[in-house]
Amino acid sequence: MDSTTRPLRSLLYIPASKARALEKARQLAADAIIFDLEDAVAPDEKAAARALLGQEINAGGYGARMRIVRINALSTEWGADDAAAVLEMGVDAVLLPKVGGAGDLDALAQITGVLPIWAMMETPRGMLAAAEIAAHPLCQGMVMGTNDLAKEMGTRFRADRLPLIPALGLCVLAAKAEDIAIIDGVYNAFRDAEGLARECEQGCDMGFDGKTLIHPAQLDVANAVFSPSPEGIDLAHRQIAAYEDALAEGQAVAVVDGQIVENLHVAIARKTLAKMNAIDSLGTE
């Protein structure tokens, strides 16, 4: 399963400095693991974490989970060494923090070559450059850094995330225009399942492919919300069948549950079924 079709409902941050967490991640129901060398690792542990992460990833055992490494910014004393080390780890992508423009991805590519790049979108400058970042030939995904973005914007916390909606929308539009992954930011209250579910529903409604998570307890909620519902799957099957019957009768539209079904609705229905098939296949890889 390649990065363009694999499910990305749940992306769990794992501190690269914690051997026990790296081991546990092999058994968790996350669609992707973000091995974190940046915020989750103290400055005096950076080098040791980098070495430990290389050993653990190369030891394997992460199955079908997408493996992404978040390095430190290239402007830090650790960034260049992180980037060089990632090349030896056999991962799926490198995640660059605080991306402000396409030039930041160019600088990383000077070290990581053709390795796919994901961009942390967490600054006002990054928001204003979202389209050029998404269009970079090596950019395969964007991850919202909502905590840092809120700090940079000087916003107050709101359950509806109203101050962040314009920035979230900009990045969704940029990612969809280039057909790359777009992942929502973290929900900090990891024991609040109801609040997490509401925020996942909001992100799903906006068009996000999944959500970044800070604790394994959040996995079930994110996976459920970003998966097609049984009702949605049933409707997709019925829409496709009704539309095909209509075409056989020389009609361009069908009616299901009292609503018109046209070609665009069938395209959405087929995408829903393809996503569910991809999710089901995770259990066989």
C-alpha positions, -999 to +999 in steps of 0.1 A: +000+000+000+016+033-011+014+067+006-013+079-017-038+052-008-029+041+027-052+052+055-040+081+076-067+083+103-043+084+133-007+096+134+008+090+169+038+110+181+064+088+198+094+103+216+125+090+199+143+090+233+120+064+249+129+028+242+098+015+259+075+037+238+093+028+206+088-009+214+051-004+224+044+015+191+049-018+172+017-031+187-005+000+186-034+006+162-020+037+146-020+042+109+013+060+112+040+067+137+057+101+139+090+093+156+098+126+173+133+140+176+121+176+181+097+187+209+095+154+227+133+151+232+153+173+256+184+191+242+209+169+260+192+137+248+191+146+211+221+127+199+213+096+220+177+097+208+188+098+172+210+068+176+183+048+195+157+056+169+180+044+141+185+011+159+148+006+166+135+015+131+161-007+114+151-036+137+117-035+120+085-047+134+063-017+127+042-036+101+020-016+077+022+016+099+037+045+080+070+056+095+077+093+096+105+110+115+101+145+127+136+161+128+147+193+144+147+224+123+177+228+101+184+262+118+192+242+151+224+225+159+208+191+155+188+195+123+214+186+097+226+156+116+190+144+121+183+148+084+215+128+075+206+101+100+170+097+086+185+086+053+199+055+070+167+046+088+145+032+059+115+054+068+086+065+046+091+103+050+108+130+070+087+157+088+102+192+088+090+216+116+081+252+112+081+253+074+078+289+062+081+283+024+091+260-003+128+270+002+128+252+035+119+220+017+146+227-009+172+230+019+161+197+035+162+180+001+199+189-003+205+164+026+177+139+022+176+137-016+144+122-030+130+110+004+094+123+006+089+153+029+061+162+051+057+198+063+047+210+098+024+239+093+026+259+125+035+295+117+017+325+102+043+326+075+037+290+067+000+296+064+005+324+039+028+301+018+007+270+021+000+267-016+037+268-026+047+244+001+020+219-009+031+222-046+068+213-038+076+181-058+088+163-027+060+173-004+036+144+002+018+156+034+011+186+057+006+183+094-010+211+114+009+223+144-020+239+161-004+245+195+025+265+180+002+282+155-021+294+183+009+307+203+023+326+172-011+341+165-018+350+201-052+334+201-071+321+231-083+285+235-118+278+222-134+245+219-147+254+184-111+265+173-127+295+157-095+316+156-077+288+138-103+280+112-089+303+085-055+288+088-068+252+089-089+259+058-059+274+039-039+243+045-068+219+036-073+238+003-036+238-005-032+201+002-064+191-018-052+212-047-020+191-049-036+158-038-013+153-008-022+143+027-034+168+052-035+160+089-051+179+117-033+190+149-032+174+183-059+175+210-041+182+243-066+168+268-058+131+261-082+118+288-112+138+273-125+113+247-157+133+241-138+165+234-114+146+211-143+131+192-158+165+187-126+179+173-120+149+151-156+153+137-148+190+130-116+180+112-132+153+093-160+177+082-133+202+070-116+176+049-086+165+070-075+129+063-067+122+100-054+136+132-021+137+150-023+122+185-002+125+217-013+094+236-023+058+226-056+063+245-067+086+216-063+060+189-097+044+190-115+077+187-095+090+158-097+057+139-135+055+144-142+091+134-120+091+103-133+057+091-164+054+069-194+046+091-215+015+085-243+037+074-220+055+050-208+023+035-243+010+030-254+043+013-223+042-010-232+007-022-268+017-028-259+049-046-235+031-069-261+003-077-289+028-083-267+050-106-256+020-126-292+009-130-301+044-141-273+044-167-285+011-180-319+027-186-304+056-204-307+080-174-280+103-161-293+105-125-308+082-099-327+087-067-317+072-034-335+080-001-353+108-018-321+125-030-306+129-064-275+108-072-253+121-100-218+112-112-201+133-085-220+114-057-210+081-072-173+093-073-176+101-036-192+067-029-165+049-047-139+068-027-156+058+005-155+021-004-119+024-015-110+039+018-127+012+037-110-015+017-077+001+024-084+002+061-095-035+060-062-044+043-041-030+071-050-061+091-036-084+065-002-067+059 
